[in-house]
Amino acid sequence: MHRRLEGGEHIPVFAPCVGPDTLAHLAEAIDVGWLGMGAATKEFEDRISAFLGLHDRFVVATNTGTSALHIALRAAGIGPGDEVITPSFNYVADHQAIHAAGAQVVMCDVRETDLGIDCEKAAQLCGPKTRAIVPLHFAGVPCDLAGVYELAAQHGLRVIEDACHAFGSTKDGQRIGSFGDIAVFSFDPVKVITSIDGGCVVARDPREIEQLHHLRLLGVDKDTTERYKNRRAWEYDVVSEGYRYHLTNILAAVGISQIKRADEFIDTRQAVCGRYSRAFSQIDGLAVLASDFRHISPFIYSLRVLSGRRSALIEHLRAREIDCGIHFIPVHRHAYFASARRGDMTVTERIVDEVLTLPLHSCMREAFVERVIEGVRSFFS
Ligand SMILES: Cc1ncc(COP(=O)(O)O)c(C=O)c1O
């Protein structure tokens, strides 16, 4: 399996865990003869709902996490003239989705403790046009949700949680997405579970769910219910703006095969991250993001390399066939967003030259884990 990526000596940052089980689901989905959005899409949504433990909210699956963010913002009523606060230390998908919704991005700093949004600094950025906040649960570590929802209550803001890194993470025993306002997940090729590409919105308000269905499929009404039965509505109206953002049966079948294994994947990832943190917290010159992963479904293993030694460590690991990633280049440093309104970025500016992502796979080989630990240790010894 995955011979080119995993079979040799080279250790990639990401590696999918997709096997014969997925092929069997795909074969079955193709055999049904309905390739587009359909019953498998609905089944995937139901399984996401069960996995997250949803009681009072619904899942709308999309073709990417980015499209899920876009229609979540639109369903929340965000549009031209509005401002939306999100960290600069985030993936640019959020900023692009805010732009696509017609709103202005306002970028905020993060806290050093969890690299999630700094709510005190976010409060200073709130103005008359601020309508929403998009916090990120970086690397699967829940951000300061109490602070986020307090700020939202004070300023009347909608909250669209970017939970793309946090599928399965919990806060006070509840899975991210099962409480709060709106949450968005991604199932892109490198996420904890993948549908090759895909995402979803979790929302509570039945009117917003209906809007999300319209926004997802070209503004067409009625069609969702029919497609969920592998049929189409031949008489329909177009009731709103809309995009072609739906998730097909074929990709949903991949997602179903993966969500069946989500607990196994998360267990492996938690165990690997726990071992990394136990090893690396002993090393002066490194700062680990988390040590206890019991409540975290880790998407990446992120740590900080202090004293300007990140590039040297990357080279050291590369020489040992170990790849590293950098999450993220802060978005205010990218040309297109350089002039967007932003606040003080003291923490972001410091940590972006320190953060490093080490390899983490859902089916990670023991030998790989040992080599990563040894590779890092040997640099510092
Ligand atoms: C924080 C964050 N938000 C949003 C996205 C967008 O998800 P997708 O790749 O499914 O569009 C990503 C993808 O990497 C992400 O890391």
The ligand as a Tripos MOL2 file, in Angstrom:
@<TRIPOS>MOLECULE
LIG
   16    16     1     0     0
SMALL
NO_CHARGES

@<TRIPOS>ATOM
      1 C1         -7.1250   25.6800    8.6670 C.3       1 LIG1
      2 C2         -7.7010   25.2570    7.3590 C.ar      1 LIG1
      3 N1         -8.8650   25.7950    6.9710 N.ar      1 LIG1
      4 C3         -9.4280   25.4630    5.7940 C.ar      1 LIG1
      5 C4         -8.8350   24.5720    4.9480 C.ar      1 LIG1
      6 C5         -9.4770   24.2880    3.6400 C.3       1 LIG1
      7 O1         -9.8630   22.9710    3.5000 O.3       1 LIG1
      8 P1         -9.8960   22.3170    2.0130 P.3       1 LIG1
      9 O2         -8.4970   21.9700    1.6510 O.co2     1 LIG1
     10 O3        -10.7500   21.0950    2.2110 O.co2     1 LIG1
     11 O4        -10.5290   23.2900    1.0950 O.co2     1 LIG1
     12 C6         -7.6250   23.9780    5.3130 C.ar      1 LIG1
     13 C7         -6.9510   23.0210    4.4320 C.2       1 LIG1
     14 O5         -5.8220   22.6600    4.6070 O.2       1 LIG1
     15 C8         -7.0390   24.3410    6.5450 C.ar      1 LIG1
     16 O6         -5.8600   23.8410    6.9450 O.3       1 LIG1
@<TRIPOS>BOND
     1     1     2 1
     2     2     3 ar
     3     2    15 ar
     4     3     4 ar
     5     4     5 ar
     6     5     6 1
     7     5    12 ar
     8     6     7 1
     9     7     8 1
    10     8     9 2
    11     8    10 1
    12     8    11 1
    13    12    13 1
    14    12    15 ar
    15    13    14 2
    16    15    16 1
@<TRIPOS>SUBSTRUCTURE
     1 LIG1         1 GROUP 0 **** ****
